[in-house]
């Protein structure tokens, strides 16, 4: 039996989607900025797939963020806009 959609959400997926939406990107634009296919971004956001560590590092570097996994939990942390990169 497949789990409901919401049960698959992960900190990584939620953070990727949050960053993408904060920058005003649709999935096509977000995937292009991250250097991955749109379908893969969708799978990451929905918790159906997970990047390996080198891929995770590459995505974080391309987005200019430190904490895709949600470990820092710093309330003062601000996602960088494209203009700030």
N, C-alpha and C positions, 0 to 999 in steps of 0.2 A: 504494500500500500504506500502510495506516495504521500509525503508530508505536505501539509498546506503551504502555499507560497510563503506566507509570513514566517513560517518556522525555519526557512532556509536563510533568512537575512543574517548577515554577519557584520561585525564592525567594519571590516574592509569594504564590503559592498555598500554599506550605508555611507561611509566616509567618501568613497569614490563618487557616489551619486551626489552627496552634499557639495563636494568641491566642484563637480561639473555644473550643477545647477547654480551655485554661487557665482560662477563665471559666465553664466548665461549660455552655456553650451548645450546643444542637443547631443544625442549619443554619437552621431556622425562626427561632430566637431570634437567631442571629448576623446573619442577613439583615435582620431587623427593626431591630437595633441599628445596622447599617450603612446602613439606608435604601435597600436594594436588594432585588430579588426573590430568593427562595431559589434558583431555577434559575441566576441570574447568579452568586450566591456559589459554587455548585457548579462552575460553569464556570471561575471565577477559581481556585478551589482545585485544580482538575484541570488547569489550564493550557490550557483550550480557549478562553478569552477573556481579554482584558486591559483594564483600565479606562484611559480617557484620563486625562491629568494632572489635570484638575479633579476627576474622580471619585475618583482616587487620594487627592488632598488631602482631599476630603470624608470618605472612609472613615477616613483616618488621624485626622482631627479628631474624628470621632464615636467612635472607639475610644480616643482619648487617647494615641496612640503617635506616635513620631517616625520610625520606620524600618521601614516595611512591606516595603521591597525588600531589606533585609538588608545595607545599605551600612555601617552603623556598626560592626557586629561587636564591640560592647563586651560583654565577659563579665560586667560588673556591671550591665548593663541589665536592668531588671525590668519585665515587663508589668504594667500597672495592672489591678487587680481592679475590678469595678463599685463597690465601696465606696470605692476610692481616687480615683475620678473626680470 
